[in-house]
Amino acid sequence: MQAHINQEASNTWLRKGNMYGEKEGFMVAIQDQVINTRYYSKHIIKDPNTITDKCRLCKQQIETIDHIITGTQSTPEDTTM
């Protein structure tokens, strides 16, 4: 547990129950870091078709949930994915 995180506020969305199940499941998957990033695909799933774990946008950092959330740098032509 990290001291700077407000646990009460962080978990309010789970307790309120005003979210569709699909969205709640997606949010939990993000928290658990089981979203299909390139890092997840290459190193956890071990997909032989995933050649690189580099970010699709910046092509420099490893593509993880943390990298995506904290803001990846991209060029304008990369933003259409």
C-alpha positions as CSV (number, residue, x, y, z in Angstrom):
1,M,0.0,0.0,0.0
2,Q,1.3,3.4,-0.9
3,A,0.9,6.2,1.6
4,H,0.0,8.9,-0.9
5,I,-3.1,7.0,-2.2
6,N,-6.4,7.7,-0.6
7,Q,-7.9,4.2,-0.2
8,E,-11.3,5.5,0.6
9,A,-11.6,7.6,-2.5
10,S,-9.9,5.0,-4.7
11,N,-12.5,2.3,-3.8
12,T,-15.7,4.5,-3.8
13,W,-16.6,3.6,-7.4
14,L,-16.7,-0.1,-6.4
15,R,-19.0,0.4,-3.4
16,K,-21.5,2.8,-5.0
17,G,-22.5,0.2,-7.6
18,N,-23.6,2.8,-10.2
19,M,-21.5,1.4,-13.0
20,Y,-22.3,-1.2,-15.6
21,G,-20.8,-4.6,-14.9
22,E,-18.7,-4.5,-18.1
23,K,-17.1,-1.2,-17.2
24,E,-16.5,-2.3,-13.6
25,G,-14.8,-5.5,-14.9
26,F,-12.6,-3.4,-17.3
27,M,-11.6,-1.1,-14.4
28,V,-10.7,-4.1,-12.2
29,A,-8.7,-5.6,-15.1
30,I,-6.8,-2.3,-15.4
31,Q,-6.0,-2.3,-11.7
32,D,-4.9,-5.9,-11.9
33,Q,-2.8,-5.0,-15.0
34,V,-4.2,-7.8,-17.1
35,I,-5.1,-5.6,-20.1
36,N,-3.6,-6.7,-23.4
37,T,-0.6,-4.3,-23.6
38,R,2.4,-5.4,-25.6
39,Y,4.3,-6.1,-22.4
40,Y,1.5,-8.4,-21.1
41,S,1.2,-10.1,-24.5
42,K,4.9,-10.7,-24.9
43,H,6.0,-11.6,-21.4
44,I,2.9,-12.9,-19.5
45,I,0.8,-14.5,-22.3
46,K,4.0,-15.3,-24.2
47,D,2.3,-14.7,-27.6
48,P,4.8,-15.7,-30.3
49,N,3.2,-13.2,-32.6
50,T,4.1,-10.3,-30.3
51,I,7.5,-9.3,-31.6
52,T,8.2,-6.2,-29.4
53,D,7.0,-4.9,-26.0
54,K,7.7,-1.3,-27.1
55,C,4.8,1.2,-26.9
56,R,2.7,1.5,-30.1
57,L,2.7,5.3,-29.8
58,C,6.1,6.4,-28.6
59,K,8.0,3.3,-29.7
60,Q,10.6,3.9,-27.0
61,Q,9.3,2.8,-23.6
62,I,7.9,-0.6,-22.7
63,E,4.1,-0.6,-23.2
64,T,2.6,-1.2,-19.7
65,I,-0.6,0.0,-18.0
66,D,1.6,2.4,-16.0
67,H,3.2,3.8,-19.1
68,I,-0.1,4.4,-20.8
69,I,-1.8,6.0,-17.8
70,T,1.1,8.3,-17.0
71,G,1.2,9.6,-20.5
72,T,3.1,8.3,-23.5
73,Q,4.7,10.7,-25.9
74,S,3.7,10.3,-29.5
75,T,3.9,12.1,-32.8
76,P,0.7,13.4,-34.5
77,E,0.8,10.7,-37.2
78,D,0.9,7.9,-34.5
79,T,-2.3,9.0,-32.8
80,T,-4.6,7.1,-35.1
81,M,-3.3,3.6,-34.1
